[in-house]
Amino acid sequence: MRHHGAIFDVDGVLVDSPHEQAWRAALERLMEGPWRELAPATGYSPGSFTTGVYLAQLAGKPRMAGAAAALAYFGVPDPDGARARAYAEAKQAMIVELIARRAFTVFEDGRRLLLRLKQAGVRLAAASSSKNANDFLVRIPVEPFGTMLDLFDANVCGRDFAHGKPHPEIFLTAAAELGLPPAACVVFEDAVSGVQAARAGGMDCVGVARLDDAEALRAAGATTVVTSLDELDLQLL
């Protein structure tokens, strides 16, 4: 089926954001500060928060779900969710600071692909679980449209959904707001949970393997996997 809509995750696909840095630094501060007495009884140690941990536990998930998953992974007790809330709040404060300092870069292949798709008449949607996604997009100039945010026909970034990825709700909502059936849309994702969400919603998915994780994206069900969005043939797409 010809794809008339393209739905983009933001972090890791369009923007090289400091989310991983913020999650790692926030947990380090908590473990060295208010949680230092419980730290020895957990599985956490300096250097244990790797990119692999970020991809498996946090990438693509809503903030609270990611915080809870990371604490569970490291064995940090959190019977009432208070520590997950504290962790999420610490991470958010750090990401806001990093965004204000423009401590992120745009993936130029993503900017080029958006413009190619726009020119081809494909309808575009942004669909990131992150509540910070719009703050990134509005800071990226794309001539002659204004900012990257202005390229999209629909935007569901950062909304509060009943279900987070790998549930397909966010992508199904994006397709609906484009006025298209799911099968007419292709999703661009860099996280396993996002690929799973796209496939669960009946959509093709391009896995963007920027972190040497092509096999994991294929195993999650990505229709095709690329290391650069410049590799894509729009005619085949």
Residue frames as a rotation matrix with the C-alpha (Angstrom) as fourth column:
MET 1
0.578 0.816 0.000 0.00
0.816 -0.578 0.000 0.00
0.000 0.000 -1.000 0.00
ARG 2
-0.115 -0.599 0.793 1.28
0.498 -0.725 -0.475 3.44
0.860 0.340 0.381 -0.86
HIS 3
-0.199 -0.032 -0.979 2.13
0.960 -0.208 -0.188 5.46
-0.198 -0.978 0.072 2.22
HIS 4
0.211 0.356 0.910 0.38
0.538 -0.820 0.196 8.82
0.816 0.448 -0.365 2.32
GLY 5
0.852 0.079 0.518 1.41
-0.353 -0.644 0.679 9.66
0.387 -0.761 -0.521 5.88
ALA 6
-0.022 -0.897 -0.441 4.71
0.373 0.402 -0.836 9.61
0.927 -0.183 0.326 7.75
ILE 7
0.911 0.363 0.195 4.80
-0.088 -0.290 0.953 9.67
0.403 -0.885 -0.232 11.55
PHE 8
0.041 -0.999 0.013 8.03
0.059 -0.011 -0.998 10.65
0.997 0.042 0.058 13.29
ASP 9
0.673 -0.161 -0.722 9.34
0.736 0.047 0.675 10.05
-0.075 -0.986 0.150 16.74
VAL 10
0.912 -0.295 0.284 11.61
-0.218 -0.937 -0.271 12.96
0.346 0.185 -0.920 17.67
ASP 11
0.427 -0.784 0.450 14.38
-0.801 -0.097 0.590 11.99
-0.419 -0.613 -0.670 20.09
GLY 12
-0.191 -0.624 0.758 16.92
-0.112 0.781 0.614 9.85
-0.975 0.033 -0.219 18.26
VAL 13
0.175 0.315 0.933 15.21
0.880 0.374 -0.292 10.23
-0.441 0.872 -0.212 14.88
LEU 14
0.647 0.137 0.750 15.11
0.552 -0.763 -0.337 13.98
0.525 0.632 -0.570 14.22
VAL 15
0.606 -0.373 0.703 17.01
-0.585 -0.808 0.076 15.34
0.539 -0.457 -0.708 17.21
ASP 16
-0.074 -0.695 -0.715 20.14
0.491 0.599 -0.633 14.19
0.868 -0.398 0.297 18.99
SER 17
0.534 0.456 0.712 18.73
-0.322 -0.669 0.670 15.24
0.782 -0.587 -0.210 22.32
PRO 18
-0.543 -0.794 0.274 20.31
-0.527 0.069 -0.847 15.14
0.653 -0.604 -0.456 25.79
HIS 19
0.533 0.824 0.192 17.62
-0.685 0.287 0.670 12.86
0.497 -0.488 0.717 27.25
GLU 20
0.606 -0.357 -0.710 20.04
0.418 0.903 -0.098 10.03
0.677 -0.237 0.697 27.95
GLN 21
-0.495 -0.840 0.223 22.49
0.301 -0.406 -0.863 12.46
0.815 -0.360 0.454 29.52
ALA 22
-0.289 0.457 0.841 19.75
-0.737 -0.667 0.109 13.97
0.611 -0.588 0.530 31.70
TRP 23
0.779 0.586 -0.221 18.43
-0.343 0.694 0.633 10.60
0.524 -0.417 0.742 32.92
ARG 24
0.311 -0.744 -0.591 21.95
0.612 0.633 -0.475 9.40
0.727 -0.214 0.652 33.73
ALA 25
-0.630 -0.626 0.460 23.05
0.116 -0.661 -0.742 12.59
0.768 -0.414 0.489 35.51
ALA 26
0.053 0.734 0.677 19.81
-0.763 -0.407 0.502 12.89
0.644 -0.543 0.539 37.49
LEU 27
0.859 0.255 -0.443 20.13
0.021 0.848 0.529 9.36
0.511 -0.464 0.724 38.86
GLU 28
-0.048 -0.960 -0.275 23.79
0.648 0.179 -0.740 9.89
0.760 -0.214 0.613 39.67
ARG 29
-0.540 -0.116 0.834 22.95
-0.349 -0.871 -0.347 13.02
0.766 -0.478 0.430 41.67
LEU 30
0.493 0.803 0.335 20.22
-0.697 0.134 0.705 11.22
0.521 -0.581 0.626 43.60
MET 31
0.760 -0.230 -0.608 22.42
0.348 0.934 0.082 8.23
0.549 -0.274 0.790 44.35
GLU 32
-0.323 -0.944 -0.070 25.25
0.648 -0.167 -0.743 10.45
0.689 -0.286 0.666 45.54
GLY 33
-0.685 0.147 0.714 22.91
-0.412 -0.886 -0.213 12.76
0.601 -0.440 0.667 47.45
PRO 34
-0.113 0.731 0.673 19.55
-0.991 -0.131 -0.025 12.00
0.070 -0.670 0.739 49.06
TRP 35
0.857 0.477 -0.194 19.64
-0.475 0.878 0.057 8.27
0.198 0.044 0.979 48.21
ARG 36
0.002 -0.975 -0.222 23.29
-0.755 0.144 -0.639 7.61
0.655 0.169 -0.736 49.14
GLU 37
-0.384 -0.159 0.910 22.40
-0.847 0.452 -0.278 5.41
-0.367 -0.878 -0.308 52.13
LEU 38
0.504 0.632 0.588 20.32
-0.323 0.770 -0.551 3.00
-0.801 0.088 0.592 50.07
ALA 39
0.506 -0.306 -0.806 22.66
-0.860 -0.116 -0.496 2.99
0.058 0.945 -0.322 47.04
PRO 40
-0.556 -0.827 0.083 24.92
-0.829 0.559 0.021 0.14
-0.063 -0.057 -0.996 48.29
ALA 41
-0.447 0.456 0.770 21.94
-0.122 0.821 -0.558 -2.21
-0.886 -0.343 -0.311 48.51
THR 42
0.660 0.683 -0.313 20.95
-0.368 -0.070 -0.927 -1.58
-0.656 0.727 0.205 44.88
GLY 43
0.447 -0.475 0.758 22.42
0.757 0.653 -0.037 -2.73
-0.477 0.590 0.651 41.59
TYR 44
0.942 -0.061 0.329 23.53
0.149 -0.803 -0.578 0.78
0.300 0.593 -0.747 40.77
SER 45
0.264 -0.888 -0.376 27.14
0.660 -0.118 0.742 1.87
-0.703 -0.445 0.555 40.61
PRO 46
0.294 -0.212 -0.932 28.91
-0.483 -0.875 0.047 4.71
-0.825 0.436 -0.359 38.82
GLY 47
-0.637 -0.541 -0.548 29.19
-0.720 0.167 0.673 3.74
-0.273 0.824 -0.496 35.17
SER 48
-0.767 0.358 0.533 26.38
0.302 0.934 -0.192 1.17
-0.566 0.014 -0.824 35.29
PHE 49
0.381 0.884 -0.273 23.92
0.127 -0.342 -0.931 3.47
-0.916 0.320 -0.243 33.54
THR 50
-0.686 -0.682 0.255 24.99
0.265 0.093 0.960 2.64
-0.678 0.726 0.116 29.99
THR 51
-0.626 0.449 -0.637 23.47
-0.772 -0.475 0.423 3.52
-0.113 0.757 0.644 26.63
GLY 52
-0.744 0.339 -0.576 22.14
0.027 0.876 0.481 -0.05
0.668 0.342 -0.661 26.57
VAL 53
-0.666 0.512 -0.543 20.27
0.692 0.153 -0.705 0.55
-0.278 -0.846 -0.456 29.83
TYR 54
-0.614 0.427 -0.663 18.83
-0.341 -0.902 -0.265 3.78
-0.712 0.063 0.700 28.45
LEU 55
-0.676 0.334 -0.656 17.62
-0.668 0.098 0.738 2.07
0.311 0.937 0.157 25.28
ALA 56
-0.692 0.365 -0.623 16.11
0.302 0.930 0.209 -0.90
0.655 -0.044 -0.754 27.09
GLN 57
-0.481 0.449 -0.753 14.51
0.870 0.136 -0.474 0.85
-0.110 -0.883 -0.456 30.07
LEU 58
-0.269 0.284 -0.920 13.80
0.343 -0.865 -0.367 4.47
-0.900 -0.414 0.135 29.13
ALA 59
-0.928 -0.194 -0.318 13.91
-0.183 -0.505 0.843 5.25
-0.324 0.841 0.433 25.42
GLY 60
-0.761 0.644 -0.079 10.49
-0.029 0.088 0.996 5.90
0.648 0.760 -0.048 23.91
LYS 61
-0.253 0.688 -0.681 8.57
0.889 0.442 0.117 5.64
0.381 -0.576 -0.723 27.17
PRO 62
0.583 0.480 0.656 6.56
0.099 -0.843 0.529 8.34
0.806 -0.243 -0.539 28.94
ARG 63
-0.089 -0.770 0.632 8.56
-0.570 -0.481 -0.666 10.04
0.817 -0.419 -0.396 31.68
MET 64
0.162 0.190 0.968 7.05
-0.977 0.171 0.130 8.31
-0.141 -0.967 0.214 34.72
ALA 65
0.978 0.203 0.053 7.06
-0.190 0.963 -0.190 4.89
-0.089 0.175 0.980 33.08
GLY 66
0.472 -0.874 -0.120 10.71
0.042 0.159 -0.986 5.31
0.881 0.460 0.112 32.16
ALA 67
-0.149 -0.515 0.844 11.68
-0.828 -0.402 -0.391 6.47
0.541 -0.757 -0.367 35.64
ALA 68
0.502 0.426 0.752 9.90
-0.790 0.579 0.200 3.50
-0.350 -0.695 0.628 37.23
ALA 69
0.972 -0.147 -0.186 11.49
0.022 0.838 -0.546 1.05
0.236 0.526 0.817 34.78
ALA 70
0.167 -0.977 0.134 14.99
-0.227 -0.170 -0.959 2.38
0.959 0.130 -0.250 35.44
LEU 71
-0.124 -0.186 0.975 14.59
-0.978 -0.142 -0.152 2.20
0.166 -0.972 -0.164 39.22
ALA 72
0.797 0.439 0.415 13.25
-0.499 0.866 0.041 -1.34
-0.341 -0.240 0.909 38.95
TYR 73
0.769 -0.563 -0.303 16.19
0.017 0.492 -0.870 -2.31
0.639 0.664 0.388 36.75
PHE 74
-0.217 -0.925 0.311 18.69
-0.322 -0.233 -0.918 -1.02
0.922 -0.299 -0.247 39.30
GLY 75
-0.108 0.231 -0.967 16.78
0.703 0.705 0.090 -2.52
0.703 -0.671 -0.238 42.23
VAL 76
-0.927 -0.125 0.355 15.93
-0.111 -0.810 -0.576 0.81
0.359 -0.574 0.736 43.85
PRO 77
-0.561 0.766 -0.314 13.00
0.823 0.476 -0.311 0.19
-0.089 -0.433 -0.897 46.23
ASP 78
-0.945 0.321 0.057 10.02
-0.300 -0.926 0.230 2.37
0.126 0.201 0.971 45.46
PRO 79
-0.780 0.625 -0.014 6.91
0.593 0.733 -0.332 0.92
-0.198 -0.267 -0.943 47.11
ASP 80
0.120 0.898 -0.424 4.76
0.607 -0.404 -0.684 4.02
-0.786 -0.175 -0.593 46.73
GLY 81
0.419 0.024 0.908 6.21
0.892 -0.198 -0.406 5.56
0.170 0.980 -0.104 43.56
ALA 82
0.903 -0.045 -0.428 7.71
0.131 -0.918 0.374 8.54
-0.410 -0.394 -0.823 45.41
ARG 83
-0.041 -0.997 -0.071 11.25
0.100 -0.075 0.992 7.84
-0.994 0.034 0.103 44.22
ALA 84
-0.269 0.010 0.963 10.12
0.941 0.216 0.260 7.48
-0.205 0.976 -0.068 40.59
ARG 85
0.771 0.589 0.241 8.41
0.621 -0.779 -0.082 10.86
0.139 0.213 -0.967 40.87
ALA 86
0.668 -0.594 -0.450 11.53
-0.067 -0.649 0.757 12.42
-0.742 -0.475 -0.473 42.39
TYR 87
-0.319 -0.808 0.496 13.69
0.461 0.325 0.826 10.90
-0.828 0.492 0.268 39.67
ALA 88
0.066 0.435 0.898 11.36
0.996 -0.083 -0.033 12.09
0.060 0.896 -0.439 36.90
GLU 89
0.941 0.311 -0.135 11.28
0.328 -0.936 0.129 15.60
-0.086 -0.166 -0.982 38.35
ALA 90
0.303 -0.913 -0.274 15.08
-0.018 -0.293 0.956 15.74
-0.953 -0.285 -0.105 38.66
LYS 91
-0.404 -0.410 0.818 15.47
0.758 0.350 0.550 14.59
-0.512 0.842 0.170 35.07
GLN 92
0.441 0.661 0.607 12.94
0.884 -0.436 -0.169 17.14
0.153 0.611 -0.776 33.82
ALA 93
0.858 -0.185 -0.480 14.69
0.054 -0.896 0.441 20.01
-0.512 -0.404 -0.758 35.59
MET 94
-0.136 -0.989 0.063 17.95
0.114 0.047 0.992 18.95
-0.984 0.142 0.106 33.98
ILE 95
-0.278 0.051 0.959 16.49
0.927 0.278 0.254 18.58
-0.253 0.959 -0.125 30.47
VAL 96
0.803 0.591 0.078 14.88
0.595 -0.786 -0.167 22.02
-0.038 0.181 -0.983 30.66
GLU 97
0.538 -0.699 -0.472 18.26
-0.161 -0.635 0.756 23.49
-0.827 -0.331 -0.454 31.55
LEU 98
-0.412 -0.745 0.525 19.95
0.366 0.393 0.844 21.65
-0.834 0.540 0.111 28.68
ILE 99
0.159 0.552 0.818 17.31
0.986 -0.049 -0.159 22.73
-0.048 0.832 -0.552 26.15
ALA 100
0.923 0.199 -0.328 17.66
0.233 -0.970 0.069 26.35
-0.305 -0.140 -0.942 27.25
ARG 101
0.154 -0.955 -0.254 21.40
-0.323 -0.292 0.900 26.03
-0.934 -0.057 -0.354 26.62
ARG 102
0.686 0.211 -0.697 20.62
-0.727 0.140 -0.673 24.45
-0.044 0.968 0.249 23.22
ALA 103
-0.355 -0.821 0.446 22.61
-0.792 0.518 0.324 21.39
-0.497 -0.238 -0.835 24.24
PHE 104
0.197 0.411 0.890 21.21
0.255 0.855 -0.452 19.34
-0.947 0.316 0.064 21.37
THR 105
-0.710 -0.408 -0.573 21.71
-0.459 -0.349 0.817 19.02
-0.534 0.843 0.061 17.63
VAL 106
0.487 0.851 -0.195 19.44
-0.673 0.223 -0.705 18.22
-0.557 0.475 0.682 14.72
PHE 107
-0.214 -0.459 0.862 20.07
0.345 0.790 0.507 15.13
-0.914 0.406 -0.011 12.64
GLU 108
-0.457 -0.018 -0.889 20.53
-0.613 -0.718 0.329 16.65
-0.645 0.695 0.318 9.20
ASP 109
-0.981 0.148 -0.122 19.36
0.009 0.671 0.741 13.49
0.192 0.726 -0.660 7.42
GLY 110
-0.405 0.881 -0.244 16.08
0.827 0.239 -0.509 13.86
-0.391 -0.408 -0.825 9.33
ARG 111
-0.109 0.323 -0.940 15.67
-0.104 -0.944 -0.313 17.47
-0.989 0.064 0.136 8.24
ARG 112
-0.778 -0.240 -0.580 16.40
-0.580 -0.080 0.811 16.47
-0.241 0.967 -0.077 4.63
LEU 113
-0.884 0.467 0.033 13.90
0.454 0.839 0.300 13.61
0.112 0.280 -0.953 4.71
LEU 114
-0.193 0.845 -0.499 11.13
0.586 -0.309 -0.749 15.80
-0.787 -0.437 -0.436 6.13
LEU 115
-0.210 0.066 -0.976 11.64
-0.516 -0.855 0.053 18.27
-0.830 0.515 0.213 3.29
ARG 116
-0.944 -0.142 -0.298 11.68
-0.329 0.490 0.808 15.50
0.031 0.860 -0.509 0.68
LEU 117
-0.672 0.740 -0.030 8.45
0.730 0.654 -0.196 14.05
-0.125 -0.153 -0.980 2.03
LYS 118
-0.114 0.621 -0.775 6.81
0.228 -0.743 -0.629 17.46
-0.967 -0.249 -0.057 2.26
GLN 119
-0.508 -0.161 -0.846 7.69
-0.691 -0.511 0.512 18.16
-0.515 0.844 0.148 -1.34
ALA 120
-0.973 0.112 -0.202 6.27
-0.035 0.793 0.608 14.77
0.229 0.599 -0.767 -2.36
GLY 121
-0.273 0.944 0.186 2.93
-0.646 -0.323 0.692 15.62
0.713 0.068 0.698 -0.75
VAL 122
-0.252 0.136 -0.958 3.18
0.535 0.845 -0.021 13.14
0.806 -0.518 -0.286 2.11
ARG 123
0.574 0.509 0.641 1.30
-0.292 -0.604 0.741 14.22
0.765 -0.613 -0.198 5.24
LEU 124
-0.394 -0.881 -0.264 3.57
0.126 0.233 -0.964 14.48
0.911 -0.413 0.019 8.30
ALA 125
0.791 0.580 0.194 2.93
-0.140 -0.137 0.981 13.90
0.596 -0.803 -0.026 11.99
ALA 126
-0.442 -0.860 0.254 5.17
-0.480 -0.013 -0.877 14.25
0.758 -0.509 -0.407 15.04
ALA 127
0.696 0.707 -0.125 4.53
-0.340 0.479 0.809 11.64
0.632 -0.521 0.574 17.71
SER 128
-0.447 -0.872 -0.202 6.95
-0.053 0.251 -0.967 11.60
0.893 -0.421 -0.158 20.62
SER 129
0.340 0.512 -0.789 6.16
0.751 0.357 0.555 10.47
0.567 -0.781 -0.263 24.15
SER 130
-0.523 -0.691 -0.499 8.41
0.852 -0.415 -0.318 13.24
0.012 -0.592 0.806 25.42
LYS 131
0.618 0.726 -0.301 6.78
0.747 -0.662 -0.060 16.38
-0.243 -0.188 -0.952 26.74
ASN 132
0.119 -0.673 -0.730 9.94
0.061 -0.729 0.682 18.20
-0.991 -0.126 -0.046 25.70
ALA 133
-0.187 -0.266 0.946 9.74
0.861 0.419 0.288 17.32
-0.472 0.868 0.151 22.00
ASN 134
0.673 0.514 0.532 8.02
0.717 -0.631 -0.298 20.52
0.182 0.582 -0.793 20.92
ASP 135
0.810 -0.433 -0.395 10.65
-0.107 -0.772 0.627 22.60
-0.576 -0.466 -0.671 22.72
PHE 136
-0.252 -0.896 0.365 13.28
0.319 0.279 0.906 20.97
-0.914 0.344 0.215 20.53
LEU 137
-0.092 0.257 0.962 11.34
0.974 0.222 0.034 21.23
-0.205 0.940 -0.271 17.26
VAL 138
0.857 0.511 0.060 10.48
0.514 -0.842 -0.163 24.90
-0.033 0.171 -0.985 17.66
ARG 139
0.552 -0.733 -0.397 14.18
-0.240 -0.596 0.767 25.74
-0.799 -0.328 -0.505 18.03
ILE 140
-0.355 -0.669 0.653 15.23
0.462 0.481 0.745 24.12
-0.813 0.566 0.139 14.74
PRO 141
-0.023 0.339 -0.940 14.99
-0.598 -0.758 -0.259 26.42
-0.801 0.557 0.220 11.69
VAL 142
-0.382 -0.029 0.924 13.78
0.637 0.716 0.286 24.88
-0.670 0.697 -0.256 8.43
GLU 143
-0.438 0.171 -0.883 13.57
-0.492 -0.867 0.077 27.28
-0.752 0.468 0.464 5.52
PRO 144
-0.786 0.126 0.605 11.21
-0.065 -0.990 0.122 28.38
0.615 0.056 0.787 4.07
PHE 145
-0.008 0.901 -0.434 8.72
0.455 0.389 0.801 26.97
0.890 -0.191 -0.413 6.57
GLY 146
0.543 0.119 0.831 9.97
-0.605 -0.631 0.486 28.59
0.582 -0.767 -0.271 9.76
THR 147
-0.272 -0.601 0.752 10.80
-0.928 0.372 -0.038 25.88
-0.256 -0.708 -0.658 12.27
MET 148
-0.929 -0.102 -0.356 10.76
-0.208 0.939 0.275 22.10
0.306 0.329 -0.893 12.12
LEU 149
-0.681 0.732 0.027 7.55
0.254 0.270 -0.929 22.16
-0.687 -0.625 -0.370 14.16
ASP 150
-0.113 0.655 -0.747 5.87
-0.625 -0.631 -0.459 24.06
-0.772 0.415 0.481 11.30
LEU 151
-0.745 -0.236 -0.624 6.47
-0.656 0.429 0.621 21.18
0.121 0.872 -0.475 8.88
PHE 152
-0.960 0.280 0.031 4.00
0.261 0.926 -0.271 18.86
-0.105 -0.252 -0.962 10.58
ASP 153
-0.501 0.862 0.081 0.34
-0.267 -0.242 0.933 18.52
0.823 0.446 0.351 9.64
ALA 154
0.737 0.668 -0.105 -0.41
-0.103 0.265 0.959 16.87
0.668 -0.696 0.264 12.99
ASN 155
-0.426 -0.876 0.225 1.39
-0.346 -0.072 -0.936 16.90
0.836 -0.476 -0.272 16.32
VAL 156
0.716 0.671 -0.191 0.63
-0.114 0.382 0.917 14.61
0.689 -0.635 0.350 19.25
CYS 157
-0.252 -0.929 -0.270 3.94
0.260 0.204 -0.944 15.02
0.932 -0.308 0.190 21.07
GLY 158
-0.926 -0.350 0.143 3.84
-0.042 -0.281 -0.959 14.92
0.376 -0.894 0.246 24.84
ARG 159
-0.052 0.972 0.227 0.13
-0.720 -0.194 0.666 14.25
0.692 -0.129 0.711 25.20
ASP 160
-0.617 -0.043 0.786 -1.14
-0.690 0.509 -0.514 12.25
-0.378 -0.860 -0.344 28.14
PHE 161
-0.161 0.516 -0.841 -2.31
-0.675 0.564 0.475 8.95
0.720 0.645 0.258 26.68
ALA 162
0.708 0.491 0.508 -3.93
-0.706 0.499 0.502 6.13
-0.006 -0.714 0.700 28.59
HIS 163
0.809 -0.447 0.381 -1.25
0.379 0.893 0.242 3.78
-0.449 -0.051 0.892 27.27
GLY 164
0.335 -0.789 -0.514 2.42
-0.716 -0.568 0.405 4.47
-0.612 0.233 -0.756 26.48
LYS 165
0.338 -0.360 -0.870 4.58
-0.727 0.487 -0.484 2.70
0.598 0.796 -0.096 23.93
PRO 166
-0.960 -0.276 0.040 4.73
-0.071 0.381 0.922 -0.22
-0.269 0.883 -0.385 23.11
HIS 167
-0.046 0.985 0.169 0.95
0.633 0.160 -0.757 0.30
-0.772 0.072 -0.631 23.01
PRO 168
-0.544 -0.245 0.802 0.03
0.837 -0.234 0.495 1.83
0.066 0.941 0.333 19.61
GLU 169
0.359 0.852 -0.380 -2.29
0.847 -0.469 -0.250 4.56
-0.391 -0.232 -0.891 20.98
ILE 170
0.033 -0.382 -0.924 0.04
0.024 -0.924 0.382 7.48
-0.999 -0.035 -0.022 20.21
PHE 171
-0.900 -0.431 -0.058 0.57
-0.062 -0.005 0.998 6.39
-0.430 0.902 -0.022 16.59
LEU 172
-0.431 0.832 0.348 -3.08
0.901 0.381 0.206 5.52
0.038 0.403 -0.915 16.01
THR 173
0.390 0.538 -0.747 -3.99
0.596 -0.766 -0.240 8.99
-0.702 -0.352 -0.619 17.26
ALA 174
-0.386 -0.627 -0.677 -1.44
-0.187 -0.665 0.723 10.58
-0.903 0.406 0.140 14.93
ALA 175
-0.919 0.081 0.385 -2.82
0.383 0.403 0.831 8.67
-0.088 0.912 -0.402 11.94
ALA 176
0.007 0.999 -0.036 -6.36
0.988 -0.013 -0.151 9.69
-0.151 -0.035 -0.988 12.85
GLU 177
0.367 0.113 -0.923 -5.35
0.271 -0.963 -0.010 13.34
-0.890 -0.246 -0.384 13.09
LEU 178
-0.757 -0.575 -0.312 -3.75
-0.199 -0.253 0.947 13.07
-0.623 0.778 0.077 9.66
GLY 179
0.185 0.924 -0.335 -7.09
-0.803 -0.054 -0.594 11.74
-0.567 0.379 0.731 8.42
LEU 180
-0.122 -0.362 -0.924 -5.50
-0.847 0.523 -0.093 8.49
0.517 0.772 -0.370 7.27
PRO 181
0.933 0.340 -0.118 -5.94
-0.250 0.848 0.467 4.79
0.259 -0.407 0.876 8.06
PRO 182
0.555 -0.763 0.333 -3.01
-0.415 0.093 0.905 3.26
-0.721 -0.640 -0.265 9.95
ALA 183
0.361 -0.419 0.833 -1.99
0.621 0.775 0.121 1.09
-0.696 0.474 0.540 7.00
ALA 184
0.752 -0.067 0.656 -1.45
0.544 -0.499 -0.675 4.24
0.372 0.864 -0.338 4.91
CYS 185
0.807 -0.459 0.372 1.18
-0.565 -0.782 0.262 5.52
0.170 -0.422 -0.891 7.36
VAL 186
0.376 -0.777 -0.504 4.81
0.517 0.628 -0.581 4.64
0.769 -0.042 0.638 8.00
VAL 187
0.999 -0.048 0.017 6.43
-0.037 -0.448 0.893 5.32
-0.036 -0.893 -0.450 11.37
PHE 188
0.236 -0.971 0.038 10.05
0.003 -0.038 -0.999 6.38
0.972 0.236 -0.006 11.90
GLU 189
0.937 0.153 0.313 11.41
-0.321 0.028 0.947 5.16
0.137 -0.988 0.075 15.24
ASP 190
-0.018 -0.990 -0.142 14.74
-0.590 0.125 -0.797 4.53
0.807 0.070 -0.587 16.95
ALA 191
-0.522 -0.129 0.843 13.45
-0.839 0.256 -0.481 2.71
-0.154 -0.958 -0.242 20.06
VAL 192
-0.968 0.140 -0.210 12.36
0.097 0.975 0.199 -0.92
0.232 0.172 -0.957 20.39
SER 193
-0.525 0.820 -0.229 9.20
0.497 0.076 -0.865 0.10
-0.691 -0.568 -0.447 22.25
GLY 194
-0.177 0.436 -0.882 8.35
-0.563 -0.781 -0.272 2.54
-0.808 0.448 0.383 19.44
VAL 195
-0.754 -0.119 -0.646 8.84
-0.620 0.453 0.640 -0.07
0.217 0.883 -0.415 16.73
GLN 196
-0.889 0.442 -0.118 6.61
0.457 0.842 -0.288 -2.45
-0.028 -0.310 -0.950 18.67
ALA 197
-0.332 0.790 -0.516 3.97
0.125 -0.505 -0.854 0.27
-0.935 -0.348 0.069 19.01
ALA 198
-0.368 0.152 -0.917 3.97
-0.842 -0.472 0.260 0.98
-0.394 0.868 0.301 15.29
ARG 199
-0.859 -0.010 -0.511 3.65
-0.305 0.813 0.497 -2.66
0.410 0.583 -0.701 14.34
ALA 200
-0.768 0.620 -0.159 0.92
0.523 0.465 -0.714 -3.22
-0.368 -0.632 -0.682 16.94
GLY 201
-0.159 0.706 -0.690 -0.99
-0.189 -0.707 -0.681 -0.40
-0.969 0.022 0.246 15.25
GLY 202
0.480 0.368 0.796 -0.77
0.589 0.537 -0.604 -2.07
-0.650 0.759 0.041 11.85
MET 203
0.903 -0.203 -0.379 1.80
-0.370 -0.815 -0.445 0.36
-0.218 0.542 -0.812 10.44
ASP 204
0.573 -0.820 0.023 5.04
0.596 0.397 -0.698 -0.18
0.563 0.413 0.715 8.59
CYS 205
0.939 -0.295 -0.174 8.03
-0.030 -0.577 0.816 1.07
-0.341 -0.762 -0.551 10.56
VAL 206
0.497 -0.863 0.094 11.47
0.096 -0.053 -0.994 2.31
0.862 0.503 0.056 9.57
GLY 207
0.829 -0.314 -0.463 13.91
0.522 0.136 0.842 1.56
-0.202 -0.940 0.277 12.36
VAL 208
0.703 -0.607 0.370 16.60
-0.256 -0.702 -0.665 4.21
0.663 0.373 -0.649 12.66
ALA 209
0.799 -0.439 -0.411 19.69
0.598 0.651 0.467 2.49
0.062 -0.619 0.783 14.07
ARG 210
0.640 -0.559 0.527 21.92
-0.295 -0.812 -0.503 5.33
0.709 0.167 -0.685 15.18
LEU 211
0.272 -0.496 0.825 23.33
-0.960 -0.076 0.271 3.45
-0.071 -0.865 -0.497 18.17
ASP 212
-0.656 -0.589 -0.471 24.48
-0.663 0.749 -0.014 0.16
0.361 0.303 -0.882 16.63
ASP 213
-0.610 0.525 0.593 21.14
-0.340 0.503 -0.795 -1.42
-0.715 -0.687 -0.129 17.53
ALA 214
-0.444 0.425 -0.789 19.94
-0.878 -0.030 0.478 -2.57
0.179 0.905 0.387 14.10
GLU 215
-0.766 0.129 -0.630 19.40
0.045 0.988 0.148 -6.17
0.642 0.085 -0.762 15.19
ALA 216
-0.810 0.493 -0.317 17.26
0.390 0.051 -0.919 -5.14
-0.437 -0.869 -0.234 18.15
LEU 217
-0.418 0.673 -0.610 15.07
-0.652 -0.690 -0.314 -2.99
-0.633 0.267 0.727 15.90
ARG 218
-0.515 0.210 -0.831 14.70
-0.672 0.504 0.543 -5.81
0.533 0.838 -0.118 13.39
ALA 219
-0.873 0.151 -0.464 13.80
0.347 0.861 -0.372 -8.23
0.344 -0.485 -0.804 16.18
ALA 220
-0.698 0.632 -0.338 11.13
0.052 -0.426 -0.903 -5.77
-0.714 -0.648 0.265 17.37
GLY 221
0.074 0.778 0.624 9.51
0.733 0.382 -0.563 -5.95
-0.676 0.499 -0.542 13.93
ALA 222
-0.050 -0.124 -0.991 10.87
-0.354 -0.926 0.133 -2.97
-0.934 0.357 0.002 11.98
THR 223
0.862 0.453 0.227 9.86
0.068 0.339 -0.938 -3.25
-0.502 0.824 0.262 8.33
THR 224
0.538 -0.794 0.281 13.23
0.495 0.028 -0.868 -1.90
0.682 0.607 0.408 7.29
VAL 225
0.715 -0.400 -0.573 16.25
0.481 -0.313 0.819 -0.65
-0.507 -0.861 -0.031 9.22
VAL 226
0.564 -0.568 0.600 18.64
0.409 -0.438 -0.800 2.13
0.717 0.697 -0.015 8.20
THR 227
-0.022 -0.629 -0.777 21.55
0.979 -0.172 0.111 3.84
-0.203 -0.758 0.619 9.86
SER 228
-0.846 -0.148 -0.512 20.88
0.069 -0.983 0.170 7.08
-0.528 0.108 0.842 7.97
LEU 229
0.173 0.985 0.000 17.58
0.253 -0.045 -0.967 8.43
-0.952 0.168 -0.257 6.67
ASP 230
-0.018 -0.271 -0.962 19.43
-0.836 -0.524 0.163 9.45
-0.548 0.808 -0.217 3.51
GLU 231
-0.886 -0.369 0.280 19.43
-0.207 0.856 0.473 5.75
-0.415 0.361 -0.835 2.61
LEU 232
-0.201 0.914 0.351 15.67
0.301 0.399 -0.866 5.72
-0.932 -0.069 -0.355 2.00
ASP 233
-0.970 0.043 0.240 14.29
0.232 -0.144 0.962 5.59
0.076 0.989 0.130 -1.55
LEU 234
-0.622 0.775 -0.115 11.07
-0.512 -0.512 -0.690 7.58
-0.593 -0.370 0.715 -1.55
GLN 235
-0.235 0.546 -0.804 9.73
-0.879 0.234 0.416 5.61
0.415 0.805 0.424 -4.48
LEU 236
-0.571 -0.016 -0.821 10.08
0.147 0.982 -0.122 2.36
0.807 -0.190 -0.558 -2.55
LEU 237
-0.966 0.192 -0.172 8.69
0.140 -0.170 -0.975 4.01
-0.216 -0.967 0.138 0.57
